[in-house]
Amino acid sequence: MHSARRPHDDPAGDVVRWASFSCLLVPVVLVVYGTSFGGAAVATLGLVAVTAACRAMLRYSEKAERAAPALAEDRIPRGGRRRHSRAGSRSGGRGCHTSGGISPED
C-alpha cells in the first residue's frame, strides 16, 4: 500500500533513508555516552560502508526483479512444443530402466 504523501516512493528507498539517518544518529549517541570522537568516526565509516553495500544490493535486486518477466517470457517455448531428450524418448519417458540391470550411463 502506498502512502498518500509520496505515492512514487519505493520500500528500498525508505530503508536507505532510515539507514542514512542511523549513520548520523549512532555517532552522536556514541559520543554522548563516552566514546571518543575517533571511535565514533570509525563506527560512522563502518555504517556508511554497510549502508552503501546494502543500497547497491537492493538496487541490483530491483533491477533483476524488473527484468525477470522479460527473461521468463524468452524461456517459454514457442508453438507449445516441449523439448525431450533422446534418452527419455527411447525409454518411453519413464526414466532409464533397462532389463539388463546396467544403465546407459555405466
DAMO-V980155 format. One record per residue. N is the residue number from 1. BURIAL is + if it has 9 or more other ideal C-beta (glycine too) atoms within 8 Angstrom, else -. Layout:
n=[N N]
burial=[BURIAL BURIAL]
//
This chain:
n=[1 2 3 4 5 6 7 8 9 10 11 12 13 14 15 16 17 18 19 20 21 22 23 24 25 26 27 28 29 30 31 32 33 34 35 36 37 38 39 40 41 42 43 44 45 46 47 48 49 50 51 52 53 54 55 56 57 58 59 60 61 62 63 64 65 66 67 68 69 70 71 72 73 74 75 76 77 78 79 80 81 82 83 84 85 86 87 88 89 90 91 92 93 94 95 96 97 98 99 100 101 102 103 104 105 106]
burial=[- - - - - - - - + - - + - + + + - - + + - + + - - + + + - + + - - - - - - - + + + - + + - - + + - + + - - + + - - + + - - + - - - - - - - - - - - - - - - - - - - - - - - - - - - - + - - - - - - + - - - - - - - -]
//
